[in-house]
Amino acid sequence: MTQRGRLTLSLALTALVALVEFWGGLRAHSLALLSDAAHVCMDLFALGIALAAAIAAQRPATARQTFGFGRLEMLAALTNGALLFAATIVIVIEAMRRLGAPLLPHGALMSEVAVFGLLINGGVGLILLRDRRANVNIAAALYHVAGDALGALAVIVGGILISMYAVRWIDPVLSLFVAGIIILGVLRILREATHVLLEGVPQTMEMDDVLQRMRALPGVVQVHDLHVWTLATRSYALSAHVQLDDRRISEATATLRDLETMLRQRFEIGHVTIQFECESCEPDERVICTQRDGRDGLPEVKTAR
């Protein structure tokens, strides 16, 4: 099965978990289970982002969208993050209301549905595990799956305690716990998406490291006006002014190839725009012509005043 196929299967299984937990939460009158279902929706979102990135990577750029359509996933991230945050606020308000007048949910059903969700989440984690190093989005999705497993475990324990001791306040307290996990995840998503849309430096890079490695190449004297930003998931761009020592155009072209190769291999930067400047390009009243004069084969030096 391809990586895209594994993502699609994981997305379908996670959607099933969300539907079952929503049904179970309504049937068992458990706010904690409904909260965990909302948390599973975060997994759906993370997997959807990974799948969208895989599809967008295959979609070519157009004359109007010369960098492609990768930024759509960031816009989706902001939209989904905002919706999840709003849903979490509703859960918190309902939890506070239930603390004042707690209901007794069906503890056994809570635990059974949460166990189902935990088992499916474990399967999804195993499906995605092999791709975690090759795709940063899948690694992020695994982070969400692990967080959901924690929420499911909390619901299982809560359901058992409710069944054994009929403790009413456990359900709203568990829902607040899961809501806290959701809010932490949503804030992380919103922060990362906003960082990309503001054209911030990719989280995996340090500007000083990029700068030092560029300066270390032969012929490079100085680098300034350096900018690095994220176009889409694992799609980065760089622009810079690079000052070279005095050399032929052919040698400058070789330096450009060295820069592009280093930036692509070390930092995965695929879009590189570099403007060269020569070391001696300072105001001078002389103009040096290095064309041969056709007589003795030596460069002709002309001075303009």
C-alpha positions in Angstrom: 0.0 0.0 0.0 1.3 3.5 -0.9 1.7 6.3 1.7 -1.3 8.0 0.3 -3.3 4.8 0.7 -2.2 4.4 4.3 -3.2 7.9 5.0 -6.7 7.4 3.4 -7.2 4.2 5.5 -6.1 5.9 8.7 -8.5 8.8 7.9 -11.4 6.5 7.4 -10.7 4.5 10.6 -10.4 7.7 12.6 -13.7 9.0 11.2 -15.3 5.8 12.4 -14.0 6.3 15.9 -15.3 9.9 16.0 -18.8 8.7 14.9 -18.9 5.9 17.4 -17.7 8.1 20.3 -20.2 10.8 19.4 -23.0 8.1 19.4 -21.7 6.6 22.6 -21.4 9.9 24.3 -25.0 10.8 23.5 -26.3 7.4 24.4 -24.3 7.2 27.7 -25.0 10.9 28.6 -21.2 11.2 28.9 -19.7 14.7 28.3 -16.2 13.1 28.7 -16.9 10.8 25.8 -18.2 13.6 23.7 -15.1 15.6 24.5 -12.9 12.7 23.5 -14.9 12.5 20.2 -14.0 16.1 19.6 -10.4 15.3 20.3 -10.6 12.5 17.7 -11.7 15.2 15.3 -8.3 16.8 15.8 -6.8 13.5 14.6 -9.0 13.7 11.6 -7.8 17.2 10.9 -4.1 16.2 11.3 -4.5 13.2 9.0 -6.5 15.4 6.5 -3.6 17.9 6.5 -1.1 15.1 5.8 -3.3 13.7 3.0 -3.9 17.2 1.5 -0.2 17.8 1.5 0.4 14.5 -0.3 -2.2 15.4 -3.0 -1.0 19.1 -3.3 2.5 17.9 -3.8 1.4 16.2 -7.1 -0.6 19.2 -8.3 1.5 21.4 -10.6 1.8 25.1 -10.3 -0.1 27.4 -12.7 0.6 30.7 -14.4 -1.4 32.4 -11.7 -0.2 30.2 -8.7 3.5 29.9 -9.5 4.3 28.4 -6.1 1.4 25.9 -6.3 -1.4 25.4 -3.8 0.4 24.2 -0.6 -0.8 27.2 1.4 -4.4 25.9 1.2 -3.5 23.5 4.0 -2.5 26.4 6.3 -5.8 28.2 5.6 -7.6 24.9 6.4 -5.5 24.7 9.6 -6.6 28.1 10.8 -10.3 27.4 10.0 -10.3 24.0 11.6 -8.4 25.2 14.6 -10.8 28.0 15.2 -13.8 25.6 14.9 -12.2 23.1 17.4 -11.4 25.9 19.8 -15.0 27.1 19.7 -16.3 23.6 20.2 -14.0 23.2 23.2 -15.3 26.3 24.8 -18.8 24.9 24.6 -17.6 21.7 26.2 -16.0 23.6 29.1 -19.1 25.6 29.7 -21.2 22.5 29.8 -18.7 20.8 32.1 -18.9 23.7 34.5 -22.7 23.5 34.4 -22.7 19.7 35.1 -20.3 20.2 38.0 -23.1 22.2 39.6 -25.8 19.6 38.8 -23.9 16.4 37.8 -25.6 13.6 35.9 -24.8 9.9 36.3 -23.7 8.6 32.9 -23.6 5.0 31.8 -20.1 4.0 33.0 -20.0 0.6 31.3 -20.9 2.0 27.9 -18.4 4.8 28.3 -15.6 2.3 28.9 -16.7 0.0 26.1 -16.8 2.8 23.5 -13.5 4.3 24.7 -11.8 0.8 24.5 -13.1 0.5 20.9 -11.6 4.0 20.1 -8.3 3.1 21.8 -7.9 -0.1 19.8 -8.6 1.6 16.5 -6.3 4.5 17.4 -3.6 1.9 18.2 -4.1 0.4 14.8 -3.9 3.8 13.1 -0.7 4.5 14.9 0.8 1.2 13.7 -0.3 2.0 10.1 1.4 5.4 10.2 4.5 4.4 12.2 6.6 3.4 9.2 6.2 6.8 7.5 6.9 9.0 10.5 10.5 9.8 9.5 9.7 10.5 5.8 6.8 12.9 6.4 6.6 15.6 9.0 2.8 15.8 8.7 2.5 12.1 9.6 4.8 12.6 12.6 2.4 15.4 13.7 -0.6 13.1 13.2 1.1 10.5 15.3 1.4 13.1 18.1 -2.3 13.7 17.9 -3.1 10.0 18.0 -0.9 9.6 21.1 -2.8 12.4 22.8 -6.1 10.9 21.9 -5.0 7.6 23.4 -4.3 9.4 26.6 -7.8 10.9 26.5 -9.4 7.4 25.8 -7.5 5.9 28.7 -8.9 8.6 31.0 -12.4 7.9 29.8 -12.0 4.1 30.3 -10.8 4.6 33.9 -13.6 7.2 34.5 -16.2 4.8 33.2 -15.0 2.0 35.4 -15.0 4.3 38.5 -18.5 5.5 37.7 -19.8 1.9 37.3 -18.2 0.8 40.6 -18.9 3.8 42.8 -21.5 5.9 40.9 -19.4 9.1 41.3 -21.2 11.7 39.3 -18.5 14.4 39.2 -15.9 12.3 37.4 -17.5 12.7 34.0 -17.4 16.6 33.9 -13.9 16.6 35.4 -12.7 14.1 32.7 -14.3 16.3 30.0 -12.3 19.3 31.4 -9.1 17.2 31.2 -9.7 16.2 27.6 -10.7 19.8 26.8 -7.3 20.9 28.1 -5.5 18.4 25.8 -7.6 19.7 22.8 -6.8 23.4 23.6 -3.0 22.6 23.8 -3.2 20.9 20.4 -5.3 23.7 18.8 -3.0 26.4 20.1 0.0 24.5 18.6 -1.8 24.1 15.2 -2.8 27.8 15.1 0.7 28.9 16.1 2.4 26.8 13.4 -0.2 27.8 10.7 0.1 31.5 11.5 3.9 31.3 11.5 3.8 29.9 8.0 1.4 32.5 6.7 3.5 35.2 8.2 6.5 33.7 6.2 8.5 32.9 9.3 11.6 30.8 9.2 10.8 27.1 9.1 10.8 25.5 12.6 13.4 23.0 11.6 16.0 25.6 10.6 18.3 28.1 12.4 19.1 31.2 10.4 22.6 31.3 11.9 23.3 27.8 10.6 22.1 28.6 7.1 24.2 31.8 7.1 27.4 30.1 8.3 27.1 27.2 5.8 26.6 29.6 2.9 29.6 31.7 4.0 31.8 28.6 4.4 31.6 27.8 0.6 34.7 28.8 -1.4 34.5 32.2 -3.1 31.7 33.5 -0.8 32.8 36.7 1.1 29.6 37.8 2.7 25.9 37.0 2.7 23.2 39.6 3.5 19.5 40.3 2.9 18.9 36.6 3.6 15.3 35.4 3.8 14.0 31.9 4.3 10.3 31.0 4.5 7.9 28.1 4.1 5.8 27.8 1.0 4.0 24.6 2.1 4.8 21.4 4.1 8.4 20.6 3.4 8.6 23.2 0.7 10.9 26.0 1.5 12.3 29.1 -0.3 15.4 31.2 0.1 16.5 34.5 -1.3 19.8 36.3 -0.6 22.5 38.7 -1.8 25.8 36.9 -1.9 29.1 38.8 -2.2 31.8 36.9 -4.0 35.5 37.5 -4.4 36.6 38.7 -7.9 36.2 35.8 -10.3 35.0 34.8 -13.7 31.3 34.5 -14.5 31.8 30.7 -15.1 33.3 30.4 -11.7 30.4 32.3 -10.2 28.0 29.9 -11.9 29.8 27.0 -10.2 29.5 28.7 -6.9 25.8 29.1 -7.5 25.5 25.4 -8.2 27.4 24.6 -5.0 25.1 26.9 -3.0 21.9 25.3 -4.4 23.2 21.8 -3.8 24.2 22.5 -0.2 20.9 24.3 0.6 18.8 21.5 -1.0 20.7 18.6 0.6 21.3 20.1 4.1 18.1 22.2 4.5 15.7 20.8 1.9 15.3 24.3 0.4 14.0 23.7 -3.2 13.4 27.3 -4.3 16.7 29.4 -4.2 17.0 32.9 -5.6 20.5 34.5 -5.2 21.8 37.8 -6.4 25.6 38.0 -6.7 27.7 41.0 -5.9 31.4 41.3 -6.5 33.8 42.2 -3.7 35.2 45.3 -5.6 31.9 46.8 -6.8 32.4 50.0 -4.9 32.2 53.5 -6.4 35.3 54.0 -8.6 36.2 56.4 -11.4 37.9 53.7 -13.4 36.3 51.2 -15.8 38.3 48.1 -16.4 37.7 46.3 -19.7 39.0 42.7 -19.7 38.3 42.1 -23.4 41.3 41.1 -25.5 42.4 43.9 -27.9 43.2 41.4 -30.7 46.9 42.3 -31.0 49.0 40.9 -28.3 46.3 38.8 -26.6 46.6 40.8 -23.4 43.6 42.4 -21.7 43.1 46.0 -22.6 42.8 48.4 -19.6 40.7 51.5 -20.2 40.3 54.2 -17.7 37.3 56.4 -17.7 37.3 59.7 -15.9 
